[in-house]
């Protein structure tokens, strides 16, 4: 059972965010009990010169936005040099062995307009397999070739 679909939890954790220079958009919070890591990814759908797009991960011991704190090293940013040069690019942050049980991805924009696509999370190294997918996954299939 080496297939990702049986070993990882795939979650849709946030809708797209329209262009703004002051975005601060939190994803759905995820419970990390039973998993060793989580990878958040989002697309940049529109970028204006000097705009800064950031994806960061915050964590908390309880399932609450109040008290969420940045996970050390869990931030990735990109700055738009010329209009649209970040369009269709990904921001990815991977947190292995978070120290707190609950995590969320946060999309932030600054300086000039940035628009983000949806945000997704992949919880990995499940302690029990096969993993039952979350309610945000309507269907999945594994094909073993050969």
Backbone as ProteinMPNN parsed JSONL, in Angstrom:
{"seq_chain_A": "XXXXXXXXXXXXXXXXXXXXXXXXXXXXXXXXXXXXXXXXXXXXXXXXXXXXXXXXXXXXXXXXXXXXXXXXXXXXXXXXXXXXXXXXXXXXXXXXXXXXXXXXXXXXXXXXXXXXXXXXXXXXXXXXXXXXXXXXXXXXXXXXXX", "coords_chain_A": {"N_chain_A": [[0.836, -1.176, 0.0], [1.479, 1.531, -1.136], [0.537, 3.713, -2.418], [-0.22, 7.168, -2.777], [-2.859, 8.073, -2.35], [-3.901, 6.278, -0.547], [-2.342, 6.707, 1.647], [-2.199, 9.356, 2.365], [-3.951, 12.29, 3.466], [-6.089, 14.264, 1.677], [-7.058, 17.571, 1.432], [-9.376, 20.154, 0.736], [-9.031, 23.388, 1.608], [-9.655, 26.072, 1.448], [-11.224, 28.769, -0.308], [-10.771, 30.663, -3.4], [-9.052, 33.853, -3.387], [-9.742, 37.175, -3.971], [-8.02, 39.793, -5.811], [-5.92, 41.857, -3.889], [-4.097, 44.173, -1.834], [-3.724, 43.701, 0.755], [-4.332, 41.192, 1.822], [-5.237, 38.708, 4.189], [-5.785, 35.736, 4.738], [-7.088, 32.986, 6.259], [-6.874, 29.435, 6.168], [-9.045, 26.553, 6.475], [-8.841, 25.046, 9.671], [-6.742, 22.295, 10.551], [-6.651, 19.106, 12.064], [-3.895, 17.533, 13.304], [-3.468, 15.124, 14.559], [-2.486, 11.817, 14.315], [-1.009, 12.077, 12.008], [2.186, 12.797, 10.511], [3.046, 15.008, 9.094], [2.278, 18.003, 7.145], [1.44, 19.484, 4.063], [0.903, 22.528, 2.597], [-0.556, 24.123, -0.218], [-0.961, 26.664, -2.648], [-2.175, 28.545, -5.448], [-1.011, 31.395, -7.278], [-2.976, 33.685, -8.801], [-3.161, 36.154, -9.988], [-0.977, 38.9, -10.359], [0.584, 41.951, -9.437], [3.111, 44.291, -10.258], [5.584, 44.667, -7.786], [4.007, 43.529, -5.846], [3.681, 41.348, -3.067], [3.45, 37.997, -2.443], [2.524, 35.678, -0.026], [2.699, 32.588, 1.69], [2.003, 31.044, 4.681], [2.33, 28.968, 7.615], [0.481, 28.373, 10.496], [0.123, 27.341, 13.947], [-1.574, 25.735, 16.714], [-2.397, 24.668, 20.043], [-5.011, 24.144, 20.561], [-8.2, 23.86, 18.852], [-8.63, 26.551, 17.531], [-8.701, 29.824, 16.156], [-7.818, 31.927, 17.626], [-4.877, 32.483, 19.285], [-3.306, 31.148, 17.486], [-0.068, 30.596, 16.17], [2.812, 31.458, 14.279], [4.548, 28.85, 12.675], [7.874, 28.126, 13.145], [10.015, 28.874, 10.514], [8.142, 28.231, 8.606], [7.255, 29.7, 6.248], [6.781, 31.104, 3.06], [7.571, 33.326, 0.482], [6.967, 35.346, -2.445], [7.951, 37.863, -4.72], [6.455, 40.014, -7.02], [7.92, 41.0, -9.963], [7.408, 42.144, -12.484], [4.24, 43.045, -13.88], [2.034, 40.325, -13.677], [3.969, 38.26, -13.647], [4.035, 36.288, -11.695], [1.77, 34.865, -12.069], [-0.132, 31.857, -12.231], [1.692, 30.428, -10.761], [2.955, 28.395, -8.042], [2.767, 28.496, -4.479], [4.257, 26.823, -1.846], [4.284, 25.268, 1.292], [5.714, 23.137, 3.582], [5.291, 21.354, 6.5], [6.872, 19.402, 8.72], [6.309, 17.228, 11.328], [4.778, 19.021, 13.168], [4.715, 20.959, 16.167], [2.425, 21.494, 17.518], [-1.041, 20.552, 17.792], [-3.081, 21.52, 16.008], [-3.288, 23.061, 12.812], [-3.055, 25.709, 10.351], [-3.149, 27.092, 7.075], [-2.064, 30.236, 5.833], [-2.779, 32.798, 3.646], [-1.22, 35.651, 2.462], [-1.072, 38.981, 1.266], [0.846, 41.777, 0.116], [1.959, 45.202, -0.323], [1.346, 45.522, -3.248], [-1.382, 44.532, -5.44], [-2.311, 41.123, -5.187], [-3.717, 38.096, -6.231], [-5.101, 35.048, -5.116], [-5.436, 31.55, -5.811], [-7.4, 28.646, -4.97], [-6.74, 27.008, -1.817], [-5.023, 24.141, -0.774], [-4.454, 21.202, 1.227], [-2.229, 18.626, 2.186], [-2.115, 16.062, 4.277], [0.302, 13.934, 5.589], [2.171, 10.807, 5.986], [0.532, 9.063, 7.519], [-0.524, 7.512, 10.511], [-2.135, 5.329, 10.516], [-3.246, 3.205, 7.977], [-5.374, 2.034, 5.305], [-6.015, 5.493, 4.517], [-8.978, 7.256, 5.193], [-10.571, 9.436, 3.096], [-11.251, 12.959, 3.434], [-14.297, 14.907, 3.866], [-14.151, 16.796, 1.894], [-13.226, 15.614, -0.351], [-14.563, 14.23, -3.078], [-14.323, 11.988, -4.705], [-11.976, 9.383, -5.453], [-9.338, 7.501, -6.968], [-7.263, 4.645, -7.339], [-4.907, 3.323, -9.492], [-3.164, 0.493, -10.385], [-0.565, -0.136, -12.35], [0.577, -2.617, -14.641]], "CA_chain_A": [[0.0, 0.0, 0.0], [2.394, 2.655, -1.256], [-0.121, 4.771, -3.167], [-0.47, 8.378, -1.988], [-4.272, 8.196, -2.0], [-4.144, 5.438, 0.62], [-1.424, 7.071, 2.731], [-2.265, 10.793, 2.629], [-5.273, 12.922, 3.539], [-6.143, 15.417, 0.778], [-8.103, 18.474, 1.909], [-9.643, 21.485, 0.19], [-9.103, 24.143, 2.862], [-9.991, 27.477, 1.28], [-11.619, 29.276, -1.622], [-9.888, 31.671, -3.976], [-9.06, 35.175, -2.758], [-9.622, 38.199, -5.017], [-6.837, 40.65, -5.755], [-5.845, 42.894, -2.861], [-2.732, 44.4, -1.358], [-3.735, 43.507, 2.213], [-4.969, 39.913, 2.114], [-4.839, 37.888, 5.334], [-6.842, 34.739, 4.607], [-6.786, 31.724, 6.923], [-7.529, 28.226, 5.682], [-9.673, 25.71, 7.48], [-7.867, 24.442, 10.59], [-6.626, 20.85, 10.422], [-6.194, 18.329, 13.219], [-2.74, 16.749, 12.874], [-3.318, 13.864, 15.278], [-2.451, 10.687, 13.401], [-0.185, 12.401, 10.843], [3.496, 13.358, 10.836], [3.323, 16.261, 8.405], [1.252, 18.602, 6.296], [1.921, 20.352, 3.006], [-0.11, 23.458, 2.087], [-0.201, 24.713, -1.493], [-1.915, 27.582, -3.258], [-1.705, 29.2, -6.66], [-1.145, 32.843, -7.438], [-3.741, 33.791, -10.044], [-2.905, 37.463, -10.589], [0.052, 39.611, -9.599], [0.923, 43.295, -9.9], [4.502, 44.62, -9.926], [5.942, 44.946, -6.381], [3.159, 42.763, -4.939], [4.337, 40.246, -2.362], [2.552, 36.885, -2.12], [3.1, 34.865, 1.04], [1.972, 31.477, 2.303], [2.64, 30.664, 5.937], [1.573, 27.991, 8.404], [0.362, 28.662, 11.923], [-0.292, 26.181, 14.733], [-2.152, 25.994, 18.034], [-2.679, 23.448, 20.799], [-6.46, 23.944, 20.53], [-8.832, 24.133, 17.567], [-9.095, 27.926, 17.607], [-7.867, 30.808, 15.48], [-7.202, 32.705, 18.703], [-3.709, 31.789, 19.813], [-2.484, 30.575, 16.417], [1.262, 31.211, 16.098], [3.593, 31.043, 13.128], [5.486, 27.748, 12.846], [9.205, 28.601, 12.776], [10.498, 28.453, 9.204], [7.036, 27.803, 7.74], [6.797, 30.843, 5.46], [7.401, 31.256, 1.737], [7.082, 34.526, -0.197], [7.472, 35.673, -3.779], [7.662, 39.247, -5.085], [6.182, 40.226, -8.438], [8.851, 41.975, -10.55], [6.631, 42.84, -13.518], [2.854, 42.574, -13.846], [1.641, 38.968, -14.091], [5.045, 37.261, -13.718], [3.79, 35.209, -10.734], [0.521, 34.189, -12.41], [-0.081, 30.408, -12.448], [2.782, 29.852, -9.973], [2.559, 27.801, -6.764], [3.465, 28.675, -3.207], [4.148, 25.565, -1.101], [4.96, 25.205, 2.591], [5.634, 21.787, 4.141], [5.659, 21.319, 7.919], [7.057, 18.029, 9.201], [6.219, 17.089, 12.785], [4.411, 20.251, 13.878], [4.756, 20.802, 17.615], [1.085, 21.697, 18.056], [-1.992, 19.639, 17.155], [-3.901, 22.137, 14.964], [-2.546, 23.923, 11.893], [-3.789, 26.366, 9.274], [-2.377, 27.852, 6.118], [-2.487, 31.631, 5.769], [-2.342, 33.516, 2.458], [-1.035, 37.074, 2.781], [-0.539, 39.813, 0.187], [1.295, 43.084, 0.574], [2.543, 46.212, -1.206], [0.477, 45.71, -4.416], [-2.391, 43.479, -5.545], [-2.059, 39.707, -5.456], [-4.903, 37.247, -6.116], [-4.743, 33.653, -4.863], [-6.386, 30.492, -6.112], [-7.785, 27.846, -3.817], [-5.65, 26.448, -1.014], [-5.197, 22.721, -0.485], [-3.504, 20.648, 2.193], [-1.995, 17.183, 2.134], [-1.552, 15.51, 5.507], [1.021, 12.741, 5.159], [2.711, 9.848, 6.962], [-0.566, 8.666, 8.406], [-0.16, 6.437, 11.428], [-2.994, 4.203, 10.177], [-3.617, 3.194, 6.561], [-5.55, 3.144, 4.373], [-6.621, 6.721, 5.013], [-10.289, 7.617, 4.675], [-10.484, 10.82, 2.66], [-12.129, 13.905, 4.104], [-15.553, 15.255, 3.196], [-13.882, 17.681, 0.756], [-12.839, 14.772, -1.495], [-15.781, 13.561, -3.534], [-13.991, 10.688, -5.282], [-10.561, 9.148, -5.702], [-9.103, 6.188, -7.543], [-5.87, 4.195, -7.458], [-4.692, 2.349, -10.553], [-1.849, -0.151, -10.308], [-0.225, -0.561, -13.699], [1.503, -3.719, -14.803]], "C_chain_A": [[0.885, 1.244, 0.0], [1.769, 3.85, -1.962], [-0.41, 5.966, -2.261], [-1.913, 8.479, -1.517], [-4.624, 7.364, -0.768], [-3.325, 5.846, 1.84], [-1.497, 8.544, 3.148], [-3.711, 11.264, 2.683], [-5.232, 14.179, 2.69], [-7.325, 16.291, 1.184], [-8.158, 19.745, 1.08], [-9.866, 22.356, 1.416], [-9.373, 25.633, 2.684], [-10.256, 27.876, -0.151], [-10.613, 30.309, -2.131], [-10.074, 33.012, -3.271], [-8.84, 36.208, -3.859], [-8.421, 39.107, -4.76], [-6.97, 41.74, -4.702], [-4.391, 43.049, -2.456], [-2.626, 44.184, 0.149], [-4.451, 42.224, 2.626], [-4.378, 39.29, 3.378], [-5.935, 36.838, 5.476], [-6.415, 33.396, 5.187], [-7.533, 30.575, 6.257], [-8.352, 27.604, 6.81], [-8.565, 25.164, 8.386], [-7.909, 22.919, 10.45], [-6.095, 20.238, 11.708], [-5.079, 17.399, 12.736], [-2.564, 15.45, 13.639], [-3.425, 12.715, 14.267], [-1.638, 10.909, 12.14], [1.135, 13.013, 11.3], [3.76, 14.701, 10.18], [2.151, 16.742, 7.584], [1.924, 19.532, 5.292], [0.742, 21.203, 2.54], [0.372, 23.973, 0.742], [-1.346, 25.564, -2.019], [-1.31, 28.147, -4.526], [-1.823, 30.709, -6.504], [-1.831, 33.019, -8.786], [-3.593, 35.146, -10.722], [-1.913, 38.204, -9.714], [0.372, 40.943, -10.273], [2.344, 43.605, -9.423], [4.622, 45.154, -8.505], [5.062, 44.209, -5.373], [3.926, 41.596, -4.336], [3.271, 39.224, -1.98], [3.233, 35.995, -1.098], [2.143, 33.762, 1.435], [2.73, 31.106, 3.561], [1.746, 29.669, 6.664], [1.655, 28.382, 9.865], [-0.152, 27.421, 12.643], [-0.789, 26.622, 16.108], [-2.397, 24.664, 18.727], [-4.17, 23.133, 20.83], [-7.007, 24.337, 19.162], [-9.478, 25.511, 17.594], [-8.139, 28.836, 16.851], [-7.154, 31.695, 16.503], [-6.052, 31.898, 19.282], [-2.87, 31.094, 18.756], [-1.164, 31.331, 16.352], [2.014, 30.628, 14.906], [4.519, 29.889, 13.51], [6.838, 28.239, 12.337], [9.638, 28.012, 11.434], [9.404, 28.118, 8.2], [6.421, 28.974, 6.992], [7.528, 30.846, 4.123], [6.745, 32.439, 1.046], [7.687, 34.633, -1.582], [7.046, 37.102, -4.097], [7.521, 39.359, -6.593], [7.118, 41.322, -8.968], [8.161, 42.811, -11.633], [5.22, 42.251, -13.511], [2.719, 41.165, -14.417], [2.768, 37.936, -14.087], [4.882, 36.119, -12.703], [2.515, 34.427, -11.056], [0.77, 32.712, -12.719], [1.116, 29.755, -11.753], [2.224, 29.319, -8.656], [3.393, 28.346, -5.625], [3.207, 27.404, -2.41], [4.913, 25.692, 0.2], [4.667, 23.832, 3.188], [6.108, 21.839, 5.589], [5.692, 19.861, 8.364], [7.131, 18.043, 10.721], [5.92, 18.416, 13.492], [4.324, 19.986, 15.377], [3.398, 20.965, 18.271], [0.088, 20.929, 17.2], [-2.748, 20.242, 15.967], [-3.071, 23.099, 14.123], [-3.503, 24.588, 10.908], [-2.796, 27.039, 8.352], [-2.934, 29.264, 6.067], [-1.9, 32.258, 4.507], [-2.344, 35.009, 2.77], [-0.532, 37.778, 1.523], [-0.134, 41.152, 0.765], [1.852, 43.918, -0.556], [1.669, 46.524, -2.421], [-0.416, 44.475, -4.544], [-1.836, 42.116, -5.922], [-3.406, 39.005, -5.308], [-4.426, 35.799, -5.97], [-5.844, 32.719, -5.348], [-6.75, 29.763, -4.825], [-6.544, 27.359, -3.072], [-6.013, 25.01, -0.656], [-4.143, 22.279, 0.522], [-3.415, 19.144, 1.984], [-1.357, 16.782, 3.454], [-0.936, 14.163, 5.149], [1.643, 11.984, 6.331], [1.659, 9.544, 8.027], [-0.116, 7.498, 9.267], [-0.975, 5.176, 11.164], [-3.364, 4.313, 8.697], [-4.519, 1.991, 6.299], [-6.277, 4.313, 5.034], [-8.009, 6.863, 4.388], [-10.241, 9.096, 4.331], [-11.541, 11.685, 3.345], [-13.38, 14.18, 3.283], [-15.328, 16.186, 2.009], [-13.405, 16.91, -0.477], [-14.049, 13.962, -1.898], [-15.498, 12.168, -4.114], [-12.488, 10.59, -5.489], [-10.382, 7.733, -6.225], [-7.618, 5.909, -7.587], [-5.823, 3.154, -8.559], [-3.276, 1.797, -10.408], [-1.543, -0.723, -11.687], [0.721, -1.751, -13.663], [1.075, -4.898, -14.096]], "O_chain_A": [[1.018, 1.924, 1.018], [2.408, 4.894, -2.091], [-0.8, 5.791, -1.107], [-2.166, 8.926, -0.398], [-5.544, 7.711, -0.028], [-3.589, 5.379, 2.947], [-0.923, 8.931, 4.166], [-4.585, 10.701, 2.023], [-4.426, 15.073, 2.949], [-8.456, 15.814, 1.271], [-7.129, 20.34, 0.759], [-10.789, 22.102, 2.19], [-9.326, 26.386, 3.656], [-9.61, 27.396, -1.083], [-9.732, 30.762, -1.4], [-11.103, 33.271, -2.647], [-7.86, 36.125, -4.599], [-7.888, 39.174, -3.652], [-7.976, 42.444, -4.628], [-3.563, 42.173, -2.704], [-1.585, 44.444, 0.752], [-5.105, 42.184, 3.668], [-3.168, 39.342, 3.602], [-6.89, 37.018, 6.232], [-5.5, 32.749, 4.677], [-8.68, 30.725, 5.836], [-8.345, 28.082, 7.945], [-7.472, 24.855, 7.911], [-8.973, 22.331, 10.255], [-5.204, 20.789, 12.354], [-5.302, 16.569, 11.854], [-1.595, 14.731, 13.395], [-4.358, 12.668, 13.466], [-1.577, 10.027, 11.283], [1.199, 13.665, 12.342], [4.606, 15.462, 10.65], [1.179, 16.024, 7.353], [2.852, 20.267, 5.627], [-0.293, 20.672, 2.136], [1.561, 24.234, 0.565], [-2.522, 25.237, -1.861], [-0.09, 28.222, -4.668], [-2.618, 31.22, -5.715], [-1.323, 32.552, -9.806], [-3.873, 35.271, -11.914], [-1.989, 38.151, -8.487], [0.423, 41.049, -11.499], [2.73, 43.225, -8.318], [3.835, 46.003, -8.086], [5.332, 44.254, -4.173], [4.721, 40.943, -5.012], [2.311, 39.546, -1.28], [4.385, 35.601, -1.278], [0.931, 33.967, 1.507], [3.94, 30.881, 3.529], [0.558, 29.545, 6.365], [2.723, 28.68, 10.399], [-0.782, 26.556, 12.035], [-0.476, 27.709, 16.592], [-2.584, 23.643, 18.065], [-4.559, 21.995, 21.092], [-6.355, 25.059, 18.407], [-10.7, 25.638, 17.67], [-6.922, 28.65, 16.895], [-6.034, 32.152, 16.274], [-6.238, 30.761, 19.717], [-1.834, 30.51, 19.075], [-1.137, 32.556, 16.465], [1.865, 29.452, 14.574], [5.193, 29.941, 14.539], [6.932, 28.721, 11.208], [9.626, 26.795, 11.249], [9.701, 27.76, 7.061], [5.218, 29.217, 7.085], [8.737, 30.619, 4.062], [5.52, 32.551, 1.019], [8.758, 34.096, -1.862], [5.927, 37.509, -3.786], [8.358, 38.863, -7.348], [7.102, 42.446, -8.467], [8.317, 44.031, -11.684], [5.036, 41.082, -13.17], [3.226, 40.863, -15.498], [2.528, 36.803, -14.503], [5.532, 35.083, -12.844], [2.213, 33.437, -10.39], [1.748, 32.359, -13.378], [1.512, 28.648, -12.118], [1.156, 29.737, -8.21], [4.581, 28.624, -5.787], [2.065, 26.955, -2.309], [6.05, 26.165, 0.219], [3.511, 23.419, 3.285], [7.208, 22.318, 5.867], [4.668, 19.179, 8.379], [7.92, 18.779, 11.315], [6.711, 18.88, 14.313], [3.904, 18.909, 15.8], [3.224, 20.62, 19.44], [0.337, 20.683, 16.02], [-3.029, 19.528, 15.004], [-2.255, 23.855, 14.649], [-4.606, 24.101, 10.663], [-1.738, 27.498, 8.782], [-4.136, 29.468, 6.238], [-0.684, 32.257, 4.312], [-3.327, 35.557, 3.269], [0.318, 37.255, 0.803], [-0.686, 41.608, 1.766], [2.178, 43.398, -1.622], [1.284, 47.677, -2.612], [-0.223, 43.489, -3.833], [-1.019, 41.973, -6.833], [-4.153, 39.284, -4.37], [-3.468, 35.383, -6.62], [-7.028, 33.053, -5.3], [-6.437, 30.224, -3.727], [-5.447, 27.306, -3.628], [-7.147, 24.707, -0.287], [-3.086, 22.896, 0.653], [-4.4, 18.484, 1.651], [-0.203, 17.117, 3.723], [-1.571, 13.343, 4.486], [1.644, 12.438, 7.476], [1.86, 9.733, 9.226], [0.589, 6.604, 8.8], [-0.562, 4.079, 11.541], [-3.748, 5.383, 8.224], [-4.426, 1.002, 7.027], [-7.047, 4.138, 5.978], [-8.187, 6.618, 3.195], [-9.906, 9.922, 5.181], [-12.585, 11.194, 3.775], [-13.497, 13.734, 2.141], [-16.231, 16.353, 1.19], [-13.204, 17.505, -1.536], [-14.51, 13.104, -1.145], [-16.34, 11.275, -4.021], [-11.812, 11.601, -5.679], [-11.203, 6.86, -5.943], [-6.809, 6.803, -7.838], [-6.611, 2.208, -8.56], [-2.31, 2.555, -10.319], [-2.183, -1.676, -12.133], [1.557, -1.872, -12.768], [1.756, -5.922, -14.135]]}, "name": "protein", "num_of_chains": 1, "seq": "XXXXXXXXXXXXXXXXXXXXXXXXXXXXXXXXXXXXXXXXXXXXXXXXXXXXXXXXXXXXXXXXXXXXXXXXXXXXXXXXXXXXXXXXXXXXXXXXXXXXXXXXXXXXXXXXXXXXXXXXXXXXXXXXXXXXXXXXXXXXXXXXXX"}
